[in-house]
Amino acid sequence: MNSDRGSFASQLGVILASAGSAVGLGNIWRFPTEVGQGGGAAFILIYMAFIFLFAMPVMLSEFVIGRSARRNAIGAFQQLSPGKPWIMAGIMGVLGGFLVLSFYSVVAGWTLNYTIQSAAGQLQGLQTMDNGQQTTDFAQVFNAFVSDPWKPIVYLAAFLLLTHLVVARGIQHGIEHYSKLMMPMLLVIIVLLVGFSLTMPGAKDGIRFLLKPNLNAVTSDVVLSAMGQAFFSLSVGIGCLITYSSYFSKETRLVKSAMNVCIIDTMVAVLSGFIIFPTVFSVGIAPDAGPGLVFITLPNVFLLTFSKMPLVGYAFSLLFYVLLLLAALTSSISMHEICTAFISEHFSKSRRTAATIVTVVCLVLGSFCSLSFGPWQDVTIFGHGIFGLFDFTVTTFLMPLGGLLMTLFVGWYLDRRLVEQQLTNDGALSVRLMRPLLFLIRWVAPIGILVIFFNEIIGIFI
Ligand code: PHE
């Protein structure tokens, strides 16, 4: 059945592609920002609990759905529950795929720009602004860049094109091949950067901030954003992993793969904290700088390092932005694939045609997001700019709701035997944790998500 859909060739490919989807801007850009604003270690502990109690069960549910149906995110529900409203979960997923790829690629485009600038040595010295003025004020440089009507869109297009080229080549030659190439590079760069960062003078304060919980900073908002962050970081709830697992082989061990991906993703997030906070503290900048952290705060750190140790400063900044770019690319590929797989299967289009449609649609939507930092700054919908609206719709709404539906689907609707067959590879594996896992999927994850989600929705509308 569906044997021409393509599949991953090896278990390593499965882990690296799925971990590639998980590890992204969410880990290196969003996580440290949230840790900075959410009380350091206190946030990290809550986040980890959510990863293993809520997000991991959703991931397993997606794996069960994807591998048993071997279809795209919408087709999978049509196959497993024909004519039933469960298909809504798939529709929300594909819609979410378009939205997330659009706003994500804007930030990835900024990253591409910063990578090129640091390679050219521009981040270490004076920058030329649009008006010809020279400055080292990185906040000004960043704001001038993102509010430009054209430049960020050019970088957005370039980044989408890179994503497109990988996805268009298919599962084994595209996604698997490039994940196997990029993920090891990414891990090596992280280790190098942690090494750099820990040797910075004053690094101790940053480490203390990361390891000492500040319980006062933990509000109910922080708890909500920890859940949003856990879902976003593991790419769960919008059918991305239904799509990827539809290319897993019969032998792929679902529980083991899910555990590995969760561990790699959490490790990378925490290590990014160890890269960013010691460096930020070593130059005495506040850690709660918000989304500008990696584009404004860090260039200041690089500049200072550069003035003392030019080679280290140069290598540090270049490696950091290459890391961010690789992480963004392995994730954007997986978002693109949700939509490409659906269009290609549902409308019987070739992979290339489907991928082109997705790229063009996301270029248009992404341009809107990009313009919302500049000429369209004043356009707000429900109190959000366009970029903010996309981000909010996906992370606060579609992901938790999708995750809830998927755990309910697998925990309560699907035949229990089918679920156990998937988790044990038709009885070949004895999964010791079967009972606790099913308990997480049936009870803990749905109830937890429901409570937090409704709290949030009530908070928004009251
Ligand atoms: N998990 C990715 C990150 O951390 C983002 C992502 C979300 C990827 C949804 C795919 C689907 O950056």
Residues whose N, C-alpha, C, O or C-beta is under 5 A from the ligand:
A	BS01	LIG	S21 A22 V23 G24 L25 G26 N27 F232 S233 L234 S235 C240 S331 S334 M335
